[in-house]
Each structure stands twice: as structure tokens, then as C-alpha cells.
Amino acid sequence: MPDSCAPPSDVPAMIRVDRLIARHEPPPPAPLPIPLSELVARYERLHAANVSDVLREHGILDCAFPGALQALRGDRTVAGIAYTVKSSPNTRINGEMTIRGRMLDGLAGNDFVVWDTSGDTHGTMWGGVMTATVVGKGVRGAIVDGGIRDVAQILAKDFAVYYRYRSPSGSLGRCQITHYQIPVRIGEVFVRPGDVIVADLDGAVCVPRELALEVLVRAEEIVGNEERIFGWVEDGQSIAEITRKGGYF
């Protein structure tokens, strides 16, 4: 249910919001410069730290999701395209299953769910049935800034989930989805539908879609550089020698 932005005429003429609207209510994601399957596969050969280092080179420091988010299974790198969900604490029940169904119907292969719960600390937004549903669609993973349950069922599906807490309490009567496929903020990370998410045991980072290929190529270069540095260390070269060659620690 992508939210349509209010027409500019709703805002007093003395307040200039065109640039803010462009950032917070962007158009549909632009096409990627290479096939999606190739992009995801290449990112999954990297580490989140490599990607974060490249984003730092671009002056983007707020790219890592909060460290309080735990990896339920972080034994490999998982990457995909951000599919955002927004919910909030709410005792209302009517309408929740309708919007939840529409949200799930919109998911596609290589998506990566990014769920902003508006600080919910009681309900669980993710569980076993949700996992089974999205695995069947080819979804790569989920970042839930809130609770999960049915952990054994999630683990059985070998699905990557990052979460804040576990609880047996379900979502109905505790929280409700309000939007999906809109920009969301988790911690200091601003995520737009279509951005690239890369996650591993260190945590998760968000790559702006317009930088997806450039960051990928540079991160691959960094991996090669680090392989050379490790080789120099194993050869017993001194810190001074390695530093002269451009290496780092």
C-alpha cells in the first residue's frame, strides 16, 4: 500500500518542502544497472564491513542498522532489495489481516524485508508462518526492529532474521501494520524501497540504490586488497613494510 504524497498545495506557500518530499516520498525505484540476481549474488560474496567501508568513502556514516538488532542466523552474508513495512502499537484488530495479506502479496524474489515497528516492545511482528510464506517467494531475509517468535520454525527454514527481542506474544491486538513500501528509519538508517541491504554476523547495512553498483565494485576491490594484506602478515612482514605498501590494520 504505497502511500501517495499529499499535493504540494496542502502545504502553505511560505514553507518550501519540495526537496523534503522528494526524499521522504520518492518515486518508484529506478532500474538497476545490472541484473538483480547478479547484483545480489555478488554482494553475498562480500561482508557487511566491506560495504560499510565503501559507504564511508562516500561520506555516508549512518548506513549500519543498530547494533542491538541480533542475527538469528548470521553464518553467511545475505543481500537483497529493501521491502519496507511500517507498524505501530495498536489495540485495533479489524483490518490487520487485510493489509498484512496485501503486504505479503507484494513481496518478490530477492526482496529483503525491513520492518519499522515504531518502537514496539510488546508484540511480535515476525514468526513461523510469515517465514514459511516469504521463503516460498524467494525473499532473502528480514530486519525487524522489534519482536519475533516461533524461533524453532524460523531456524528450520534456514531464513536470515535480524531482530530486537523474542516473545511468545503475537501481534493481533498489540500492533498493526499502517503502511508498506514507504521510506522508514531504523536507528540512524534511512531506508527507501529498492535500496540494497547487506547483512552478516557483524550486522546489516543499507546501500542507496543509486550507488548499488559503484559500491559493489569498490567493495570487491577492497576484498582483494585485504587478501594481499593478510598475505603480507602471514609472510611475517613488519607493520612498517605493510604500511609503506598501502596496507592498514
Backbone torsions as a table, in degrees:
resi	resn	phi	psi	omega
1	MET	NA	69.3	179.7
2	PRO	-56.7	134.0	-176.9
3	ASP	-81.5	128.1	175.8
4	SER	-81.5	137.7	-177.8
5	CYS	-76.7	150.4	177.4
6	ALA	-68.4	143.3	179.7
7	PRO	-61.0	145.5	-178.6
8	PRO	-53.8	-26.5	-178.8
9	SER	-64.7	-16.9	177.3
10	ASP	-71.4	-17.9	-178.2
11	VAL	-101.3	133.1	179.0
12	PRO	-52.7	141.5	-174.5
13	ALA	-61.2	-22.9	-178.6
14	MET	-79.9	-6.9	176.4
15	ILE	-106.7	121.7	-178.1
16	ARG	-96.5	115.1	-175.0
17	VAL	-127.1	9.1	-176.2
18	ASP	-56.7	-46.0	-178.4
19	ARG	-69.7	-35.8	178.2
20	LEU	-65.5	-42.0	177.8
21	ILE	-63.6	-41.0	-179.8
22	ALA	-61.0	-33.7	-179.2
23	ARG	-82.1	-43.3	-172.9
24	HIS	-89.6	-16.6	179.0
25	GLU	-135.3	63.3	-172.6
26	PRO	-71.8	161.5	174.5
27	PRO	-70.3	174.4	177.2
28	PRO	-56.0	149.1	-177.4
29	PRO	-56.7	142.0	176.9
30	ALA	-73.3	156.2	178.0
31	PRO	-60.0	146.6	176.7
32	LEU	-78.5	151.5	-177.1
33	PRO	-74.9	-16.1	176.3
34	ILE	-132.7	163.4	179.7
35	PRO	-55.5	140.8	-177.3
36	LEU	-57.6	-42.9	-177.9
37	SER	-61.9	-38.1	177.7
38	GLU	-67.7	-44.0	-179.6
39	LEU	-58.5	-47.6	-178.3
40	VAL	-64.5	-44.9	-178.3
41	ALA	-61.6	-40.5	-179.4
42	ARG	-70.6	-39.5	176.5
43	TYR	-63.6	-33.8	-178.1
44	GLU	-74.3	-4.7	172.1
45	ARG	-93.3	2.0	-178.6
46	LEU	-107.8	-175.6	173.4
47	HIS	-118.5	152.4	178.6
48	ALA	-58.6	-35.0	-179.8
49	ALA	-63.6	-39.9	176.8
50	ASN	-58.9	-44.7	-177.9
51	VAL	-66.5	-41.6	178.5
52	SER	-61.2	-39.6	179.3
53	ASP	-62.9	-38.6	178.7
54	VAL	-68.4	-41.4	178.2
55	LEU	-62.2	-34.3	174.7
56	ARG	-61.1	-38.8	177.0
57	GLU	-61.0	-27.2	177.5
58	HIS	-87.9	4.0	-179.1
59	GLY	79.9	12.4	-179.4
60	ILE	-99.6	103.7	-178.3
61	LEU	-98.9	-23.2	-179.0
62	ASP	-93.8	61.6	-176.2
63	CYS	-112.2	-14.9	-175.3
64	ALA	-97.2	134.2	177.1
65	PHE	-68.2	157.5	-175.7
66	PRO	-53.8	139.3	-179.8
67	GLY	-65.1	-16.9	178.4
68	ALA	-70.1	-15.1	177.0
69	LEU	-77.0	124.8	-174.9
70	GLN	-99.5	145.4	174.9
71	ALA	-86.5	118.8	175.3
72	LEU	-68.2	-36.9	175.3
73	ARG	-143.2	109.2	-175.0
74	GLY	-122.5	29.8	-174.3
75	ASP	-82.5	4.3	179.0
76	ARG	-155.5	163.3	174.6
77	THR	-82.6	134.9	177.5
78	VAL	-126.1	134.3	-179.9
79	ALA	-134.1	155.5	178.2
80	GLY	-176.6	-174.9	-175.6
81	ILE	-100.5	127.6	-175.0
82	ALA	-59.8	125.4	171.4
83	TYR	-121.5	107.9	-167.7
84	THR	-93.0	147.2	176.9
85	VAL	-134.5	140.2	178.2
86	LYS	-124.7	127.2	175.4
87	SER	-134.0	173.7	177.7
88	SER	-154.7	155.6	176.1
89	PRO	-56.6	133.6	-176.0
90	ASN	-165.6	133.7	178.4
91	THR	-85.3	-8.1	-179.3
92	ARG	-69.4	141.4	-179.1
93	ILE	-111.8	-42.9	-176.7
94	ASN	-57.9	132.6	177.6
95	GLY	95.0	-17.8	-175.8
96	GLU	-64.9	-45.8	-177.0
97	MET	-68.9	-28.3	178.0
98	THR	-66.6	-51.3	-178.8
99	ILE	-69.4	-32.7	177.2
100	ARG	-63.0	-42.7	178.3
101	GLY	-63.3	-41.5	178.7
102	ARG	-65.0	-40.6	178.2
103	MET	-60.9	-45.8	-179.3
104	LEU	-66.3	-37.4	178.8
105	ASP	-62.0	-29.7	-177.8
106	GLY	-77.9	-13.5	-178.5
107	LEU	-71.5	147.5	-179.3
108	ALA	-138.2	170.5	178.6
109	GLY	-56.1	140.9	180.0
110	ASN	73.3	7.2	171.9
111	ASP	-73.5	157.6	176.7
112	PHE	-134.2	111.5	-175.9
113	VAL	-70.0	132.5	174.1
114	VAL	-125.3	112.7	-168.4
115	TRP	-115.3	114.4	175.6
116	ASP	-94.3	115.2	-175.0
117	THR	-96.4	6.2	-178.4
118	SER	59.8	33.9	176.0
119	GLY	80.1	17.5	179.7
120	ASP	-60.3	134.6	179.7
121	THR	-125.6	13.9	-175.2
122	HIS	-121.9	-50.4	-177.2
123	GLY	-84.5	172.9	173.7
124	THR	-118.3	130.7	-176.8
125	MET	-95.0	-11.8	-174.7
126	TRP	-136.0	140.5	-179.7
127	GLY	-155.2	-161.4	-173.4
128	GLY	-68.9	-45.2	-178.8
129	VAL	-66.6	-40.9	177.1
130	MET	-58.9	-44.3	-179.7
131	THR	-61.6	-48.3	-179.6
132	ALA	-58.8	-37.7	-179.1
133	THR	-65.3	-47.7	-174.8
134	VAL	-76.8	-30.3	175.8
135	VAL	-60.1	-39.9	178.1
136	GLY	-64.4	-20.8	178.8
137	LYS	-92.5	-7.4	-179.1
138	GLY	86.8	18.6	177.3
139	VAL	-68.2	142.0	-171.5
140	ARG	-85.2	-35.9	-176.4
141	GLY	-176.6	-177.0	179.9
142	ALA	-147.1	137.6	169.5
143	ILE	-111.9	116.5	-177.2
144	VAL	-118.2	110.8	179.6
145	ASP	-81.5	60.2	-176.3
146	GLY	179.8	-146.4	-170.7
147	GLY	-98.0	153.5	172.0
148	ILE	-129.7	162.1	172.8
149	ARG	-146.2	-175.9	-177.2
150	ASP	58.0	43.0	-173.1
151	VAL	-58.7	-41.2	-179.5
152	ALA	-61.3	-38.6	179.5
153	GLN	-68.6	-37.4	177.6
154	ILE	-65.4	-45.3	179.6
155	LEU	-62.2	-35.8	-179.5
156	ALA	-64.4	-25.5	179.2
157	LYS	-89.6	-1.8	178.6
158	ASP	55.3	44.6	-175.6
159	PHE	-107.4	135.9	-177.4
160	ALA	-82.6	119.5	177.1
161	VAL	-130.8	135.2	171.6
162	TYR	-113.1	132.9	-169.1
163	TYR	-148.8	166.9	-179.3
164	ARG	-98.3	-37.7	-179.7
165	TYR	-155.7	165.4	174.8
166	ARG	-112.2	147.4	177.6
167	SER	-161.8	148.6	174.1
168	PRO	-77.8	-8.4	-174.8
169	SER	-77.2	126.5	178.8
170	GLY	-78.2	-177.9	-174.0
171	SER	-89.1	-32.8	-174.8
172	LEU	-60.0	127.9	-178.8
173	GLY	84.7	-3.9	-180.0
174	ARG	-119.7	-33.3	179.9
175	CYS	-153.3	166.7	-177.5
176	GLN	-149.2	138.0	174.2
177	ILE	-67.5	132.8	178.8
178	THR	-108.8	-34.0	-178.4
179	HIS	-150.4	164.8	166.5
180	TYR	-150.6	158.0	-175.3
181	GLN	56.4	46.9	169.7
182	ILE	-127.2	159.8	175.2
183	PRO	-60.9	140.6	177.7
184	VAL	-133.4	162.5	176.4
185	ARG	-125.8	126.9	174.3
186	ILE	-122.9	115.3	-171.2
187	GLY	63.2	-126.2	178.1
188	GLU	-98.3	5.0	-174.6
189	VAL	-95.0	121.8	176.6
190	PHE	-95.8	118.5	-173.6
191	VAL	-117.4	128.2	175.7
192	ARG	-108.4	147.2	173.6
193	PRO	-53.9	130.9	179.5
194	GLY	99.7	-13.5	173.6
195	ASP	-65.5	166.9	-178.7
196	VAL	-101.6	131.9	177.4
197	ILE	-110.1	132.8	177.3
198	VAL	-128.4	127.0	-174.3
199	ALA	-139.6	143.0	174.1
200	ASP	-151.6	-159.2	-175.6
201	LEU	-65.6	-23.7	177.5
202	ASP	-75.1	-25.8	-174.7
203	GLY	137.1	-160.2	-174.5
204	ALA	-130.6	147.8	177.1
205	VAL	-129.8	157.4	179.2
206	CYS	-116.6	127.1	178.4
207	VAL	-106.4	121.8	176.0
208	PRO	-55.1	136.3	-173.6
209	ARG	-56.4	-38.1	-177.1
210	GLU	-68.4	-14.5	178.4
211	LEU	-106.4	4.7	-169.2
212	ALA	-55.3	-48.1	-177.4
213	LEU	-75.1	-42.2	-179.3
214	GLU	-60.9	-43.6	178.8
215	VAL	-66.0	-40.7	179.8
216	LEU	-59.3	-49.4	-176.9
217	VAL	-63.0	-43.0	-179.6
218	ARG	-68.1	-38.5	178.1
219	ALA	-64.4	-37.8	176.0
220	GLU	-62.4	-37.8	177.3
221	GLU	-64.4	-41.2	179.7
222	ILE	-63.1	-39.9	177.7
223	VAL	-58.8	-43.8	177.0
224	GLY	-62.4	-41.6	178.5
225	ASN	-61.2	-43.5	-177.4
226	GLU	-68.2	-32.2	175.5
227	GLU	-62.2	-38.5	177.6
228	ARG	-67.4	-41.0	179.9
229	ILE	-62.7	-44.6	177.9
230	PHE	-59.5	-38.7	178.2
231	GLY	-62.7	-43.3	178.4
232	TRP	-62.0	-41.2	179.0
233	VAL	-62.5	-44.7	-179.4
234	GLU	-65.9	-27.6	177.3
235	ASP	-77.0	-6.3	178.5
236	GLY	84.3	15.6	179.1
237	GLN	-67.1	150.1	-176.6
238	SER	-75.3	162.9	177.1
239	ILE	-59.3	-40.7	-179.6
240	ALA	-63.0	-43.1	179.4
241	GLU	-62.4	-46.3	-178.3
242	ILE	-64.4	-39.9	-179.9
243	THR	-65.6	-39.3	178.8
244	ARG	-61.4	-31.2	179.9
245	LYS	-81.5	-1.0	-179.3
246	GLY	98.2	3.2	-179.3
247	GLY	-72.9	170.0	-179.0
248	TYR	-147.9	171.6	-175.6
249	PHE	-132.5	NA	NA
